[in-house]
Structure formats: structure tokens, C-alpha cells
């Protein structure tokens, strides 16, 4: 993927899930203290609420799944779960080199408390928002900007909204989910579109630190290939 001057990334995520028993409250407290050294902002609990009707009684149970923390500048978000660690880079995106350093640092803090557990899933996700200025005719021809889109008969009228979900297997090991949709634009005289790329490895998983980072780099490479395959040169001009 070229080093675009204005990358359209609104959020980049690397998540590693591990097996074994979910971390207990004591381990989660240790993680909270360790992450507080680099992320001093208050931690936000991640809770799951279940509601069940038993006869005439409404039973509400709440389970703590972990916590979420933000960097002081709001640039990074860390999601610490009982079996998972995720690091997100929020816009503006400064590039992979900056992002992966933060991912590695967070994983190091996690491992100092939890140790190495078997990896059950690795995910790399990039959510892109592509802003296309209105044309003089006021029509955005999707085929000029994207290599796959909705093909509608002209007799049905103008397309005003759409959402596409596609799952592909680039290799036997890597699964790619593409979500492509129109989204409200924060800019005037502009149509905005999401291109959400979610890459995952759920089999033949790494069993060492070295293999883990090689797998993450591999997912990033696949992401770049898929992104470039989905857009046209006219789209590249928007953020070059």
C-alpha cells in the first residue's frame, strides 16, 4: 500500500485472542494497574447485560468482560478482555510503524501479567471512510471509484443507499470480510463511503512470539492487497 499523504483510515485495530480460562478479577486488576502507567485516563468497564424473563420476574444480570482505556491524546484505544487484547488507532492515522509499536508495547504489558497462552484468533481490521466531492452533475458514479459495487437497473431510479457484505478466503488460512456502504458525510457537498476490511486467522495459529508478529505482519500485507484491489486510480487521487 502506498504511503498516502491523507490516508482514509478512521480506525485501525489489531486484536489477539487467547485460550485457557478467562482471567479472574485479580489478574484484571493487575492489568489495570500496569496499563495505567502509560494510559492514565480512567478505565471504562466493558459490561455484558443479560435480561431474562422467568414467569413474572425479570432477571437482569451484568457481567464484567474487561475494560477500555484511551490514551491522553485520544489517539489510541486499548480493549482489555478476559481472553483478548485489542489496540486501536483512531484518526488521524500516522502509519503502520507508529501503530505496531503501540500494539507491541501493549502486548508486552499484557504478557508480563498473563504470560503466554495459546492464541485462538488474530485479527487486523481497517475501517476507511472515503470522501468523494460532488461532481458538477451532482452524481457519484461508484464504478469510477470502486472495483466492486451495486449494479442496479437504471429503470429503477437513482441509488441513494446501499450496504455490501462479502467474505472471501485469500488463502486457506486467512479469512477476509469486506463491508462496503454509504455513510453520512461530515463534509459539505460530499458523498462518503465506508470500506471496512477485517482480516483474521483462526486456524494454524502461531505458537511463539516470533510467529505471532509474523502473522500480524502477514495480515497487514493482505489488507493492503485487498484495499488496493477494491479502489481505482481516481480514488487514490483523493488521498495522494
C-alpha angles and dihedrals in degrees: 000000000000119000096254118202091223107026112197093224114133094173135008121191137189115186130179121192123196136197131233129073116330113265114266126233092265092057091045090053090052090050091049092054093047095048090047089070091069099020106044096169115110113276118243115218118234106218134181116210120202121193119195130176113218109182104303094338123096111212117201119186127180124202124191110228098179137282142283126220135186130212114246091254093047092239098117135040124195121199111198113192134175091255103014145053122202131181121195130192112208124206131315090061112207098191140275096284092061093042099049092051089060091045091052093047091051092048090050090054090048093051094048087063103029104027124212117324127176111277114237101179139007120198134185116184131180122188111197128188112201114198116203118189117230114268121231089260091050092238127118111207103208094199089064091061107026132046093215127034144131115306108206129176109253090225089071093062134242121338108239101173140006144166127201126192118188132171121199136174110222089180134358088263105044125063120197125197118192122195115186122177146143113262135187110275122230088204130077121246090012139115115213128202133189121225104186115185119189117184122186143175114205102160137045086028124187119266098195140048092250093051091046094058092042088055092049091050088049092053090050090052091051089049091055092049093049093046093051091046091054099053138058133227089260089061092047089057089062094067103022 
